[in-house]
Amino acid sequence: MSQGKKKKTWLKIVLAILIILVLAVILSLVFIDSILKGGIQTIGSTVTQCQVTVDNVNLSFRKGELLIEDFVIGNPDGYKTDHAISFDKIFVSLVPSSLFGDTISITKIEILAPELVCEVGLLNSNLGTILDNINQMFPPKDDKDKEEPKPKDDKPGKKVEIDLVEVRDGKISLSAKLMGGKALPIPLPSVSIKDIGKKEQDKVSTVEAAAVVLREMLIAAVKSVGGAGTAVTDSVKDAGAAVTEGVKDAGTAVTEGVKDAGTAVTEGVKDAGTAVTEGVKDAGTAVTDSIKDAGTAVTEGVKGIGKGLKGILSGGEKE
């Protein structure tokens, strides 16, 4: 084969490779949103051990922004509410070209107004169960062997480094069934996490990075629900104590009132009895005196009549 023919053959091969690479890039750009959507759902399901769905993913290479919409984490087995966690929108600022490299570089993740539904089971809650699932990805704190620096991870797969994660304006709702049909909203504390996977010895996979973010958010949620439960219990206790004291005070007041009323009646009866007795005495004395006066009057009258008769009789004799 002549040198000219060899050059033409190599040119064709190089041209074919370039065409394939261009087509691959174009296809990647066309289907990148679908690829990212599938990857996010897989990562979420792996971390939480629950079904994760995402409605829409939109990547803007020009702006370096990724928008994730309607990210929903279902419930573990045994829970009845529709879902456990939902994110309306997640904003991710990243270096687009890093998506094609070994390490995805993310400058900021903003999770705004997440909604968590807490359903309490027999021994745990749905949020607590998901947190337990996530914690399985981390070494136990009391394992001394795990306190040593982690060896460099030589496993294949993309790594990720995140400068900042912020979770703001979230709320937790206790399940309507638990609250007798009334939802009790509890504010979710803001969560801020910096420098995930930034150090060489702390390189993390995308799954591990997602686990870190979800774990911190769920820890804050579980603490908030526990604090709200304590507050409600204390309020009920205070209300019960107030009612008990009120009943005691009312009972004391009624008892004292009955005693005072009884004393008043007793004193009234005594006074009435004394008055009647004194009245009877006075009446008896008056009657007695009247009888005496009448008797005296009669006696004096009889005496007067007797003297008159004697005078008449005596006068008649003298004439």
Steps between C-alpha positions, in 0.01 A plus 500: 500500500635838401563778748216706352247224550616445861454870579150496354412190705620662826312817419181301452553320833568825688200664332277207594617519865432874508155450354426234762623726781293794374193279472563369852525854635187607315306198622628559851385861487162401360439227753700644789185600692357149476835349595526729803139431598558126498824538693340721766214256552742208528723684749201610712354149513839351593551746785152491655399143408167651391352576161618837367341680207599818318260680268744718305873574469630794301872571449621830357859466380526871427398605852648201679168437675305183563132514601338194658120518537257291705756275670290262715618236746240233574437329831665186635286187514226509761415872484179631346560866411558582133866588545760595759692789339437727203715771346316735268822641353871433548744749350852377424787722383778294343778483246325333202818356348566313826204276421718326243799464734581284800389762757185711477571849633200667668527851644157517666183299559187683618204300628216746559180431696525119528196325649534201730211287625558324833296185551551328835494122500504246782869531587630767261397764248535504123763776522686312771497184289642683198766655724593152624530383140731791417711446813583151376726669245714656773741326741390471864635779719611259772708290260860594585634339186292742295655805667813461288516701175310330221721345232478649155204358317624325189155376399382612157219753476450872508598703802344828603613808688254757631592843634168578673159343562215706645156377608257781589134574576402138544210364701398171658141382524389234743274258315130591502415155638731555796348844572139390467457657157682825575851560370746657741771693311844510662775722355807318373823666619730628228788269411835615362778261400838606361785332314362154430773286342736795461797336670694230321461253787126569521407444138141379477282347235177658385308249714703588811458874437122457472504298823684778685246764393190291573636380834562853629153610391331199661692540827370858521147378418495221759627740769231753410223240516632377837516856633146571382376183668661603828345845475154353439542258792610782731206714389258217571658447841478872582141512383417192707667648807310826452170313470581291808587810704189673372284205605669493840447876549140471385443206734653691790287804420184286487592325826571831675180644358299204628664532841431875515143445380452225758639723775276786388194272499594360841552850645175614336310210650652571840413872475149417377453252786620755754268761352204264516586398855537861609177586320315219671639610833401860439158393379453275806604782733265737322211251528580434863516870580179557308330221697633645823380849407163363392470302821592803704251707305228239556585474867494876542176514304341234716619681809353825368169335420497342843557834666228656288251239597596536860445874477165460340393250757635708787331815374168333474515394857568852629200644321 
